[in-house]
Amino acid sequence: MDIPKGYFAICVGEQEKKRFVVSVSLLSEPTFQELQHQAEEEFDYNHPMGGLTIPCSEDVFTDLASHLGAF
């Protein structure tokens, strides 16, 4: 899948991971930064899937991203 300029791919999920393509503007949002901090604590930047992975439910992530207009 091609990722448009200004977007990035992220894997989200607690058990099963789903891939999303979201706007880079999401990176500067405090709520998303908190999710990144949680991912750092869980994976210590050494996650076996590589790339950016957020260990939260898909519902929480899609609600956040939709509210922030990141899709």
All heavy atoms as a GROMACS GRO file, in nm:
protein
  560
    1MET      N    1   0.083  -0.118   0.000
    1MET     CA    2   0.000   0.000   0.000
    1MET      C    3   0.089   0.125   0.000
    1MET      O    4   0.178   0.138   0.082
    1MET     CB    5  -0.092   0.000   0.124
    1MET     CG    6  -0.164   0.130   0.144
    1MET     SD    7  -0.232   0.148   0.309
    1MET     CE    8  -0.401   0.116   0.280
    2ASP      N    9   0.064   0.215  -0.092
    2ASP     CA   10   0.137   0.340  -0.095
    2ASP      C   11   0.086   0.432   0.014
    2ASP      O   12  -0.034   0.438   0.041
    2ASP     CB   13   0.122   0.409  -0.231
    2ASP     CG   14   0.196   0.336  -0.341
    2ASP    OD1   15   0.294   0.265  -0.310
    2ASP    OD2   16   0.158   0.352  -0.458
    3ILE      N   17   0.177   0.503   0.077
    3ILE     CA   18   0.140   0.598   0.181
    3ILE      C   19   0.157   0.739   0.124
    3ILE      O   20   0.267   0.775   0.083
    3ILE     CB   21   0.226   0.578   0.307
    3ILE    CG1   22   0.205   0.435   0.359
    3ILE    CG2   23   0.192   0.681   0.412
    3ILE    CD1   24   0.297   0.398   0.472
    4PRO      N   25   0.050   0.817   0.123
    4PRO     CA   26   0.058   0.952   0.067
    4PRO      C   27   0.153   1.041   0.148
    4PRO      O   28   0.174   1.019   0.267
    4PRO     CB   29  -0.085   1.006   0.078
    4PRO     CG   30  -0.171   0.892   0.114
    4PRO     CD   31  -0.084   0.786   0.171
    5LYS      N   32   0.207   1.141   0.082
    5LYS     CA   33   0.294   1.237   0.149
    5LYS      C   34   0.215   1.303   0.262
    5LYS      O   35   0.098   1.337   0.246
    5LYS     CB   36   0.339   1.343   0.048
    5LYS     CG   37   0.439   1.440   0.106
    5LYS     CD   38   0.491   1.532   0.000
    5LYS     CE   39   0.595   1.624   0.059
    5LYS     NZ   40   0.654   1.710  -0.043
    6GLY      N   41   0.278   1.318   0.377
    6GLY     CA   42   0.213   1.379   0.492
    6GLY      C   43   0.140   1.280   0.581
    6GLY      O   44   0.071   1.320   0.675
    7TYR      N   45   0.156   1.151   0.552
    7TYR     CA   46   0.092   1.046   0.630
    7TYR      C   47   0.195   0.942   0.670
    7TYR      O   48   0.304   0.936   0.613
    7TYR     CB   49  -0.019   0.978   0.549
    7TYR     CG   50  -0.141   1.068   0.531
    7TYR    CD1   51  -0.141   1.169   0.436
    7TYR    CD2   52  -0.254   1.050   0.610
    7TYR    CE1   53  -0.252   1.252   0.421
    7TYR    CE2   54  -0.364   1.132   0.596
    7TYR     CZ   55  -0.362   1.233   0.500
    7TYR     OH   56  -0.471   1.314   0.487
    8PHE      N   57   0.160   0.858   0.767
    8PHE     CA   58   0.247   0.747   0.806
    8PHE      C   59   0.162   0.628   0.847
    8PHE      O   60   0.044   0.643   0.880
    8PHE     CB   61   0.344   0.788   0.917
    8PHE     CG   62   0.279   0.816   1.050
    8PHE    CD1   63   0.281   0.721   1.151
    8PHE    CD2   64   0.218   0.938   1.076
    8PHE    CE1   65   0.221   0.746   1.274
    8PHE    CE2   66   0.159   0.965   1.198
    8PHE     CZ   67   0.161   0.868   1.298
    9ALA      N   68   0.223   0.512   0.844
    9ALA     CA   69   0.154   0.389   0.883
    9ALA      C   70   0.181   0.360   1.030
    9ALA      O   71   0.291   0.386   1.081
    9ALA     CB   72   0.201   0.273   0.797
   10ILE      N   73   0.081   0.307   1.096
   10ILE     CA   74   0.092   0.272   1.238
   10ILE      C   75   0.012   0.145   1.262
   10ILE      O   76  -0.094   0.126   1.203
   10ILE     CB   77   0.042   0.388   1.326
   10ILE    CG1   78   0.061   0.357   1.473
   10ILE    CG2   79  -0.102   0.422   1.296
   10ILE    CD1   80   0.036   0.477   1.563
   11CYS      N   81   0.066   0.058   1.346
   11CYS     CA   82  -0.006  -0.064   1.385
   11CYS      C   83  -0.068  -0.041   1.521
   11CYS      O   84  -0.004   0.011   1.612
   11CYS     CB   85   0.090  -0.183   1.391
   11CYS     SG   86   0.154  -0.228   1.230
   12VAL      N   87  -0.195  -0.079   1.535
   12VAL     CA   88  -0.270  -0.053   1.658
   12VAL      C   89  -0.341  -0.181   1.701
   12VAL      O   90  -0.395  -0.253   1.618
   12VAL     CB   91  -0.375   0.058   1.634
   12VAL    CG1   92  -0.460   0.079   1.759
   12VAL    CG2   93  -0.308   0.188   1.591
   13GLY      N   94  -0.341  -0.206   1.830
   13GLY     CA   95  -0.416  -0.318   1.884
   13GLY      C   96  -0.351  -0.377   2.007
   13GLY      O   97  -0.231  -0.361   2.028
   14GLU      N   98  -0.433  -0.442   2.086
   14GLU     CA   99  -0.382  -0.504   2.207
   14GLU      C  100  -0.337  -0.648   2.179
   14GLU      O  101  -0.233  -0.689   2.226
   14GLU     CB  102  -0.489  -0.500   2.316
   14GLU     CG  103  -0.520  -0.357   2.357
   14GLU     CD  104  -0.641  -0.346   2.446
   14GLU    OE1  105  -0.746  -0.406   2.412
   14GLU    OE2  106  -0.631  -0.278   2.548
   15GLN      N  107  -0.415  -0.723   2.105
   15GLN     CA  108  -0.379  -0.860   2.067
   15GLN      C  109  -0.348  -0.863   1.918
   15GLN      O  110  -0.234  -0.872   1.878
   15GLN     CB  111  -0.493  -0.957   2.102
   15GLN     CG  112  -0.529  -0.960   2.249
   15GLN     CD  113  -0.415  -1.009   2.335
   15GLN    OE1  114  -0.341  -1.099   2.298
   15GLN    NE2  115  -0.401  -0.950   2.452
   16GLU      N  116  -0.452  -0.858   1.839
   16GLU     CA  117  -0.439  -0.850   1.694
   16GLU      C  118  -0.405  -0.706   1.656
   16GLU      O  119  -0.465  -0.613   1.709
   16GLU     CB  120  -0.569  -0.891   1.625
   16GLU     CG  121  -0.607  -1.036   1.646
   16GLU     CD  122  -0.520  -1.130   1.565
   16GLU    OE1  123  -0.486  -1.096   1.450
   16GLU    OE2  124  -0.486  -1.236   1.617
   17LYS      N  125  -0.310  -0.687   1.568
   17LYS     CA  126  -0.270  -0.553   1.526
   17LYS      C  127  -0.333  -0.521   1.391
   17LYS      O  128  -0.338  -0.605   1.302
   17LYS     CB  129  -0.119  -0.542   1.514
   17LYS     CG  130  -0.042  -0.582   1.638
   17LYS     CD  131  -0.063  -0.486   1.751
   17LYS     CE  132   0.031  -0.515   1.865
   17LYS     NZ  133  -0.033  -0.553   1.987
   18LYS      N  134  -0.382  -0.399   1.377
   18LYS     CA  135  -0.438  -0.351   1.252
   18LYS      C  136  -0.357  -0.230   1.208
   18LYS      O  137  -0.320  -0.146   1.289
   18LYS     CB  138  -0.586  -0.313   1.270
   18LYS     CG  139  -0.651  -0.271   1.141
   18LYS     CD  140  -0.800  -0.250   1.159
   18LYS     CE  141  -0.862  -0.206   1.027
   18LYS     NZ  142  -1.006  -0.180   1.042
   19ARG      N  143  -0.332  -0.222   1.080
   19ARG     CA  144  -0.252  -0.113   1.023
   19ARG      C  145  -0.343   0.002   0.981
   19ARG      O  146  -0.443  -0.018   0.913
   19ARG     CB  147  -0.173  -0.163   0.903
   19ARG     CG  148  -0.076  -0.065   0.845
   19ARG     CD  149   0.006  -0.136   0.738
   19ARG     NE  150   0.108  -0.051   0.684
   19ARG     CZ  151   0.104   0.006   0.565
   19ARG    NH1  152   0.000  -0.015   0.487
   19ARG    NH2  153   0.202   0.080   0.522
   20PHE      N  154  -0.304   0.124   1.022
   20PHE     CA  155  -0.375   0.245   0.983
   20PHE      C  156  -0.277   0.339   0.916
   20PHE      O  157  -0.157   0.337   0.945
   20PHE     CB  158  -0.432   0.317   1.106
   20PHE     CG  159  -0.542   0.242   1.175
   20PHE    CD1  160  -0.514   0.152   1.276
   20PHE    CD2  161  -0.675   0.263   1.140
   20PHE    CE1  162  -0.615   0.083   1.341
   20PHE    CE2  163  -0.776   0.195   1.204
   20PHE     CZ  164  -0.746   0.105   1.304
   21VAL      N  165  -0.328   0.423   0.828
   21VAL     CA  166  -0.248   0.530   0.767
   21VAL      C  167  -0.311   0.661   0.813
   21VAL      O  168  -0.430   0.685   0.790
   21VAL     CB  169  -0.247   0.520   0.612
   21VAL    CG1  170  -0.173   0.637   0.551
   21VAL    CG2  171  -0.183   0.388   0.569
   22VAL      N  172  -0.233   0.741   0.885
   22VAL     CA  173  -0.284   0.863   0.946
   22VAL      C  174  -0.193   0.982   0.915
   22VAL      O  175  -0.076   0.965   0.878
   22VAL     CB  176  -0.299   0.848   1.099
   22VAL    CG1  177  -0.403   0.743   1.133
   22VAL    CG2  178  -0.167   0.812   1.164
   23SER      N  179  -0.246   1.100   0.934
   23SER     CA  180  -0.172   1.224   0.909
   23SER      C  181  -0.058   1.242   1.009
   23SER      O  182  -0.072   1.210   1.127
   23SER     CB  183  -0.268   1.342   0.920
   23SER     OG  184  -0.197   1.464   0.917
   24VAL      N  185   0.054   1.298   0.962
   24VAL     CA  186   0.166   1.324   1.052
   24VAL      C  187   0.129   1.428   1.158
   24VAL      O  188   0.196   1.439   1.260
   24VAL     CB  189   0.293   1.369   0.976
   24VAL    CG1  190   0.345   1.258   0.887
   24VAL    CG2  191   0.269   1.495   0.898
   25SER      N  192   0.022   1.504   1.136
   25SER     CA  193  -0.021   1.602   1.236
   25SER      C  194  -0.056   1.535   1.368
   25SER      O  195  -0.050   1.598   1.475
   25SER     CB  196  -0.140   1.683   1.184
   25SER     OG  197  -0.254   1.600   1.166
   26LEU      N  198  -0.089   1.408   1.364
   26LEU     CA  199  -0.122   1.333   1.484
   26LEU      C  200  -0.002   1.326   1.580
   26LEU      O  201  -0.019   1.321   1.702
   26LEU     CB  202  -0.168   1.192   1.446
   26LEU     CG  203  -0.229   1.105   1.554
   26LEU    CD1  204  -0.357   1.168   1.607
   26LEU    CD2  205  -0.258   0.968   1.500
   27LEU      N  206   0.118   1.330   1.526
   27LEU     CA  207   0.239   1.317   1.607
   27LEU      C  208   0.255   1.429   1.710
   27LEU      O  209   0.318   1.411   1.813
   27LEU     CB  210   0.363   1.311   1.518
   27LEU     CG  211   0.374   1.188   1.429
   27LEU    CD1  212   0.487   1.205   1.329
   27LEU    CD2  213   0.394   1.063   1.512
   28SER      N  214   0.198   1.546   1.682
   28SER     CA  215   0.214   1.659   1.773
   28SER      C  216   0.101   1.670   1.876
   28SER      O  217   0.104   1.758   1.962
   28SER     CB  218   0.223   1.790   1.694
   28SER     OG  219   0.101   1.813   1.626
   29GLU      N  220   0.005   1.580   1.870
   29GLU     CA  221  -0.108   1.584   1.964
   29GLU      C  222  -0.071   1.520   2.098
   29GLU      O  223  -0.021   1.408   2.101
   29GLU     CB  224  -0.229   1.510   1.904
   29GLU     CG  225  -0.288   1.577   1.783
   29GLU     CD  226  -0.348   1.713   1.814
   29GLU    OE1  227  -0.392   1.735   1.929
   29GLU    OE2  228  -0.352   1.797   1.723
   30PRO      N  229  -0.096   1.592   2.209
   30PRO     CA  230  -0.060   1.538   2.342
   30PRO      C  231  -0.121   1.402   2.372
   30PRO      O  232  -0.054   1.317   2.433
   30PRO     CB  233  -0.114   1.645   2.438
   30PRO     CG  234  -0.117   1.771   2.358
   30PRO     CD  235  -0.150   1.727   2.217
   31THR      N  236  -0.244   1.378   2.332
   31THR     CA  237  -0.307   1.249   2.359
   31THR      C  238  -0.234   1.137   2.286
   31THR      O  239  -0.210   1.029   2.341
   31THR     CB  240  -0.455   1.251   2.318
   31THR    OG1  241  -0.517   1.364   2.378
   31THR    CG2  242  -0.526   1.125   2.362
   32PHE      N  243  -0.196   1.162   2.161
   32PHE     CA  244  -0.122   1.062   2.086
   32PHE      C  245   0.017   1.043   2.145
   32PHE      O  246   0.069   0.930   2.151
   32PHE     CB  247  -0.112   1.101   1.939
   32PHE     CG  248  -0.041   0.998   1.856
   32PHE    CD1  249  -0.102   0.879   1.824
   32PHE    CD2  250   0.089   1.019   1.813
   32PHE    CE1  251  -0.036   0.782   1.749
   32PHE    CE2  252   0.156   0.923   1.739
   32PHE     CZ  253   0.093   0.805   1.706
   33GLN      N  254   0.080   1.151   2.190
   33GLN     CA  255   0.211   1.140   2.253
   33GLN      C  256   0.206   1.054   2.378
   33GLN      O  257   0.299   0.979   2.406
   33GLN     CB  258   0.266   1.279   2.283
   33GLN     CG  259   0.302   1.355   2.158
   33GLN     CD  260   0.341   1.499   2.184
   33GLN    OE1  261   0.340   1.547   2.297
   33GLN    NE2  262   0.373   1.570   2.078
   34GLU      N  263   0.094   1.059   2.451
   34GLU     CA  264   0.077   0.973   2.568
   34GLU      C  265   0.069   0.826   2.524
   34GLU      O  266   0.128   0.738   2.589
   34GLU     CB  267  -0.047   1.012   2.648
   34GLU     CG  268  -0.075   0.922   2.766
   34GLU     CD  269   0.037   0.915   2.868
   34GLU    OE1  270   0.112   1.015   2.885
   34GLU    OE2  271   0.054   0.810   2.931
   35LEU      N  272   0.000   0.798   2.414
   35LEU     CA  273  -0.005   0.661   2.362
   35LEU      C  274   0.135   0.614   2.321
   35LEU      O  275   0.171   0.498   2.343
   35LEU     CB  276  -0.102   0.650   2.245
   35LEU     CG  277  -0.250   0.664   2.277
   35LEU    CD1  278  -0.331   0.665   2.148
   35LEU    CD2  279  -0.296   0.553   2.369
   36GLN      N  280   0.213   0.704   2.263
   36GLN     CA  281   0.350   0.669   2.226
   36GLN      C  282   0.432   0.636   2.350
   36GLN      O  283   0.513   0.544   2.349
   36GLN     CB  284   0.417   0.784   2.150
   36GLN     CG  285   0.368   0.802   2.009
   36GLN     CD  286   0.439   0.918   1.943
   36GLN    OE1  287   0.419   1.032   1.980
   36GLN    NE2  288   0.522   0.887   1.847
   37HIS      N  289   0.412   0.713   2.456
   37HIS     CA  290   0.484   0.689   2.581
   37HIS      C  291   0.448   0.551   2.637
   37HIS      O  292   0.536   0.477   2.683
   37HIS     CB  293   0.452   0.799   2.682
   37HIS     CG  294   0.521   0.780   2.814
   37HIS    ND1  295   0.657   0.795   2.830
   37HIS    CD2  296   0.472   0.746   2.936
   37HIS    CE1  297   0.689   0.770   2.954
   37HIS    NE2  298   0.578   0.741   3.021
   38GLN      N  299   0.320   0.514   2.630
   38GLN     CA  300   0.277   0.382   2.675
   38GLN      C  301   0.342   0.272   2.591
   38GLN      O  302   0.384   0.168   2.644
   38GLN     CB  303   0.125   0.369   2.670
   38GLN     CG  304   0.054   0.456   2.772
   38GLN     CD  305  -0.096   0.455   2.752
   38GLN    OE1  306  -0.151   0.377   2.675
   38GLN    NE2  307  -0.164   0.544   2.822
   39ALA      N  308   0.353   0.297   2.460
   39ALA     CA  309   0.417   0.199   2.372
   39ALA      C  310   0.565   0.185   2.406
   39ALA      O  311   0.620   0.074   2.407
   39ALA     CB  312   0.401   0.241   2.225
   40GLU      N  313   0.630   0.296   2.438
   40GLU     CA  314   0.771   0.292   2.478
   40GLU      C  315   0.788   0.208   2.604
   40GLU      O  316   0.880   0.126   2.614
   40GLU     CB  317   0.823   0.433   2.502
   40GLU     CG  318   0.965   0.437   2.554
   40GLU     CD  319   1.009   0.575   2.598
   40GLU    OE1  320   0.929   0.671   2.592
   40GLU    OE2  321   1.125   0.587   2.640
   41GLU      N  322   0.699   0.228   2.701
   41GLU     CA  323   0.708   0.150   2.825
   41GLU      C  324   0.686   0.001   2.801
   41GLU      O  325   0.752  -0.082   2.861
   41GLU     CB  326   0.606   0.202   2.926
   41GLU     CG  327   0.642   0.338   2.983
   41GLU     CD  328   0.538   0.391   3.080
   41GLU    OE1  329   0.430   0.328   3.096
   41GLU    OE2  330   0.564   0.497   3.139
   42GLU      N  331   0.594  -0.032   2.711
   42GLU     CA  332   0.563  -0.173   2.685
   42GLU      C  333   0.668  -0.240   2.598
   42GLU      O  334   0.708  -0.353   2.623
   42GLU     CB  335   0.426  -0.186   2.619
   42GLU     CG  336   0.388  -0.331   2.597
   42GLU     CD  337   0.240  -0.349   2.565
   42GLU    OE1  338   0.157  -0.271   2.613
   42GLU    OE2  339   0.210  -0.444   2.491
   43PHE      N  340   0.714  -0.170   2.493
   43PHE     CA  341   0.803  -0.233   2.394
   43PHE      C  342   0.948  -0.187   2.403
   43PHE      O  343   1.035  -0.246   2.340
   43PHE     CB  344   0.752  -0.207   2.252
   43PHE     CG  345   0.614  -0.259   2.227
   43PHE    CD1  346   0.516  -0.175   2.180
   43PHE    CD2  347   0.582  -0.391   2.250
   43PHE    CE1  348   0.387  -0.221   2.155
   43PHE    CE2  349   0.454  -0.439   2.226
   43PHE     CZ  350   0.356  -0.354   2.178
   44ASP      N  351   0.974  -0.078   2.474
   44ASP     CA  352   1.110  -0.024   2.487
   44ASP      C  353   1.177  -0.002   2.352
   44ASP      O  354   1.293  -0.029   2.333
   44ASP     CB  355   1.196  -0.115   2.574
   44ASP     CG  356   1.324  -0.048   2.619
   44ASP    OD1  357   1.327   0.075   2.630
   44ASP    OD2  358   1.423  -0.121   2.641
   45TYR      N  359   1.101   0.045   2.254
   45TYR     CA  360   1.151   0.072   2.119
   45TYR      C  361   1.215  -0.050   2.054
   45TYR      O  362   1.298  -0.039   1.965
   45TYR     CB  363   1.249   0.190   2.117
   45TYR     CG  364   1.184   0.320   2.145
   45TYR    CD1  365   1.212   0.391   2.261
   45TYR    CD2  366   1.092   0.375   2.057
   45TYR    CE1  367   1.151   0.512   2.288
   45TYR    CE2  368   1.030   0.496   2.083
   45TYR     CZ  369   1.060   0.564   2.198
   45TYR     OH  370   0.999   0.682   2.224
   46ASN      N  371   1.179  -0.167   2.097
   46ASN     CA  372   1.234  -0.289   2.039
   46ASN      C  373   1.120  -0.386   2.011
   46ASN      O  374   1.122  -0.501   2.052
   46ASN     CB  375   1.336  -0.351   2.136
   46ASN     CG  376   1.412  -0.464   2.070
   46ASN    OD1  377   1.420  -0.472   1.948
   46ASN    ND2  378   1.467  -0.552   2.150
   47HIS      N  379   1.020  -0.338   1.940
   47HIS     CA  380   0.903  -0.421   1.912
   47HIS      C  381   0.933  -0.515   1.796
   47HIS      O  382   0.992  -0.474   1.695
   47HIS     CB  383   0.782  -0.333   1.879
   47HIS     CG  384   0.655  -0.410   1.875
   47HIS    ND1  385   0.610  -0.470   1.760
   47HIS    CD2  386   0.566  -0.441   1.971
   47HIS    CE1  387   0.497  -0.533   1.786
   47HIS    NE2  388   0.468  -0.516   1.913
   48PRO      N  389   0.894  -0.641   1.805
   48PRO     CA  390   0.926  -0.739   1.700
   48PRO      C  391   0.863  -0.707   1.564
   48PRO      O  392   0.914  -0.753   1.462
   48PRO     CB  393   0.871  -0.870   1.755
   48PRO     CG  394   0.775  -0.834   1.862
   48PRO     CD  395   0.820  -0.700   1.916
   49MET      N  396   0.755  -0.629   1.560
   49MET     CA  397   0.693  -0.596   1.431
   49MET      C  398   0.768  -0.484   1.360
   49MET      O  399   0.747  -0.458   1.244
   49MET     CB  400   0.547  -0.552   1.451
   49MET     CG  401   0.455  -0.664   1.494
   49MET     SD  402   0.285  -0.608   1.512
   49MET     CE  403   0.241  -0.576   1.342
   50GLY      N  404   0.856  -0.414   1.434
   50GLY     CA  405   0.922  -0.298   1.377
   50GLY      C  406   0.820  -0.186   1.359
   50GLY      O  407   0.702  -0.202   1.385
   51GLY      N  408   0.865  -0.073   1.318
   51GLY     CA  409   0.773   0.038   1.295
   51GLY      C  410   0.704   0.084   1.422
   51GLY      O  411   0.734   0.040   1.532
   52LEU      N  412   0.610   0.173   1.406
   52LEU     CA  413   0.538   0.231   1.518
   52LEU      C  414   0.416   0.146   1.551
   52LEU      O  415   0.331   0.123   1.466
   52LEU     CB  416   0.496   0.375   1.483
   52LEU     CG  417   0.430   0.457   1.591
   52LEU    CD1  418   0.517   0.464   1.716
   52LEU    CD2  419   0.405   0.598   1.539
   53THR      N  420   0.409   0.098   1.675
   53THR     CA  421   0.299   0.015   1.720
   53THR      C  422   0.243   0.073   1.849
   53THR      O  423   0.319   0.103   1.942
   53THR     CB  424   0.346  -0.130   1.745
   53THR    OG1  425   0.400  -0.181   1.624
   53THR    CG2  426   0.232  -0.218   1.791
   54ILE      N  427   0.112   0.091   1.853
   54ILE     CA  428   0.045   0.146   1.971
   54ILE      C  429  -0.041   0.035   2.033
   54ILE      O  430  -0.131  -0.018   1.968
   54ILE     CB  431  -0.044   0.266   1.934
   54ILE    CG1  432   0.040   0.378   1.870
   54ILE    CG2  433  -0.120   0.316   2.056
   54ILE    CD1  434   0.140   0.444   1.962
   55PRO      N  435  -0.013  -0.001   2.159
   55PRO     CA  436  -0.086  -0.110   2.224
   55PRO      C  437  -0.214  -0.063   2.292
   55PRO      O  438  -0.226  -0.064   2.414
   55PRO     CB  439   0.015  -0.161   2.326
   55PRO     CG  440   0.090  -0.038   2.367
   55PRO     CD  441   0.097   0.046   2.242
   56CYS      N  442  -0.310  -0.017   2.215
   56CYS     CA  443  -0.440   0.020   2.271
   56CYS      C  444  -0.548  -0.041   2.182
   56CYS      O  445  -0.519  -0.090   2.073
   56CYS     CB  446  -0.457   0.171   2.281
   56CYS     SG  447  -0.481   0.257   2.125
   57SER      N  448  -0.671  -0.036   2.227
   57SER     CA  449  -0.778  -0.093   2.146
   57SER      C  450  -0.797  -0.010   2.018
   57SER      O  451  -0.771   0.110   2.016
   57SER     CB  452  -0.909  -0.099   2.224
   57SER     OG  453  -0.964   0.030   2.238
   58GLU      N  454  -0.841  -0.078   1.914
   58GLU     CA  455  -0.868  -0.008   1.788
   58GLU      C  456  -0.973   0.099   1.806
   58GLU      O  457  -0.964   0.208   1.748
   58GLU     CB  458  -0.913  -0.107   1.680
   58GLU     CG  459  -0.803  -0.196   1.629
   58GLU     CD  460  -0.854  -0.291   1.522
   58GLU    OE1  461  -0.941  -0.251   1.443
   58GLU    OE2  462  -0.806  -0.404   1.518
   59ASP      N  463  -1.074   0.072   1.888
   59ASP     CA  464  -1.181   0.169   1.912
   59ASP      C  465  -1.128   0.298   1.973
   59ASP      O  466  -1.165   0.408   1.930
   59ASP     CB  467  -1.289   0.111   2.003
   59ASP     CG  468  -1.369   0.001   1.936
   59ASP    OD1  469  -1.371  -0.005   1.810
   59ASP    OD2  470  -1.430  -0.080   2.008
   60VAL      N  471  -1.041   0.285   2.073
   60VAL     CA  472  -0.983   0.404   2.136
   60VAL      C  473  -0.902   0.483   2.033
   60VAL      O  474  -0.914   0.605   2.023
   60VAL     CB  475  -0.894   0.365   2.256
   60VAL    CG1  476  -0.810   0.482   2.304
   60VAL    CG2  477  -0.978   0.309   2.369
   61PHE      N  478  -0.820   0.413   1.955
   61PHE     CA  479  -0.738   0.481   1.856
   61PHE      C  480  -0.821   0.548   1.747
   61PHE      O  481  -0.796   0.663   1.712
   61PHE     CB  482  -0.637   0.384   1.792
   61PHE     CG  483  -0.550   0.452   1.691
   61PHE    CD1  484  -0.446   0.532   1.732
   61PHE    CD2  485  -0.574   0.437   1.555
   61PHE    CE1  486  -0.366   0.597   1.639
   61PHE    CE2  487  -0.496   0.502   1.462
   61PHE     CZ  488  -0.391   0.582   1.504
   62THR      N  489  -0.919   0.478   1.692
   62THR     CA  490  -0.999   0.536   1.584
   62THR      C  491  -1.081   0.655   1.635
   62THR      O  492  -1.098   0.753   1.564
   62THR     CB  493  -1.090   0.433   1.516
   62THR    OG1  494  -1.173   0.369   1.613
   62THR    CG2  495  -1.009   0.329   1.440
   63ASP      N  496  -1.131   0.647   1.760
   63ASP     CA  497  -1.202   0.762   1.817
   63ASP      C  498  -1.109   0.883   1.827
   63ASP      O  499  -1.146   0.994   1.790
   63ASP     CB  500  -1.259   0.729   1.955
   63ASP     CG  501  -1.379   0.637   1.950
   63ASP    OD1  502  -1.435   0.617   1.840
   63ASP    OD2  503  -1.417   0.585   2.057
   64LEU      N  504  -0.989   0.860   1.878
   64LEU     CA  505  -0.892   0.968   1.892
   64LEU      C  506  -0.854   1.028   1.757
   64LEU      O  507  -0.860   1.148   1.736
   64LEU     CB  508  -0.765   0.916   1.963
   64LEU     CG  509  -0.644   1.009   1.961
   64LEU    CD1  510  -0.670   1.132   2.046
   64LEU    CD2  511  -0.520   0.936   2.006
   65ALA      N  512  -0.816   0.941   1.664
   65ALA     CA  513  -0.772   0.987   1.533
   65ALA      C  514  -0.885   1.058   1.458
   65ALA      O  515  -0.862   1.159   1.391
   65ALA     CB  516  -0.716   0.871   1.451
   66SER      N  517  -1.006   1.006   1.469
   66SER     CA  518  -1.120   1.070   1.402
   66SER      C  519  -1.148   1.208   1.462
   66SER      O  520  -1.172   1.305   1.389
   66SER     CB  521  -1.246   0.985   1.414
   66SER     OG  522  -1.229   0.864   1.343
   67HIS      N  523  -1.144   1.216   1.593
   67HIS     CA  524  -1.168   1.342   1.662
   67HIS      C  525  -1.065   1.447   1.622
   67HIS      O  526  -1.096   1.565   1.610
   67HIS     CB  527  -1.165   1.320   1.815
   67HIS     CG  528  -1.181   1.445   1.894
   67HIS    ND1  529  -1.299   1.512   1.903
   67HIS    CD2  530  -1.090   1.516   1.966
   67HIS    CE1  531  -1.283   1.620   1.979
   67HIS    NE2  532  -1.156   1.623   2.019
   68LEU      N  533  -0.941   1.402   1.599
   68LEU     CA  534  -0.833   1.495   1.563
   68LEU      C  535  -0.820   1.514   1.413
   68LEU      O  536  -0.733   1.587   1.367
   68LEU     CB  537  -0.700   1.444   1.622
   68LEU     CG  538  -0.696   1.437   1.775
   68LEU    CD1  539  -0.569   1.369   1.820
   68LEU    CD2  540  -0.710   1.576   1.836
   69GLY      N  541  -0.904   1.448   1.335
   69GLY     CA  542  -0.900   1.462   1.189
   69GLY      C  543  -0.777   1.404   1.125
   69GLY      O  544  -0.727   1.454   1.025
   70ALA      N  545  -0.726   1.294   1.182
   70ALA     CA  546  -0.601   1.237   1.134
   70ALA      C  547  -0.617   1.138   1.019
   70ALA      O  548  -0.519   1.094   0.960
   70ALA     CB  549  -0.529   1.167   1.249
   71PHE      N  550  -0.740   1.100   0.986
   71PHE     CA  551  -0.760   1.004   0.876
   71PHE      C  552  -0.775   1.076   0.744
   71PHE      O  553  -0.819   1.182   0.730
   71PHE     CB  554  -0.882   0.916   0.899
   71PHE     CG  555  -0.863   0.815   1.009
   71PHE    CD1  556  -0.945   0.814   1.120
   71PHE    CD2  557  -0.763   0.720   1.001
   71PHE    CE1  558  -0.929   0.720   1.220
   71PHE    CE2  559  -0.747   0.626   1.100
   71PHE     CZ  560  -0.830   0.628   1.211
   0.00000   0.00000   0.00000
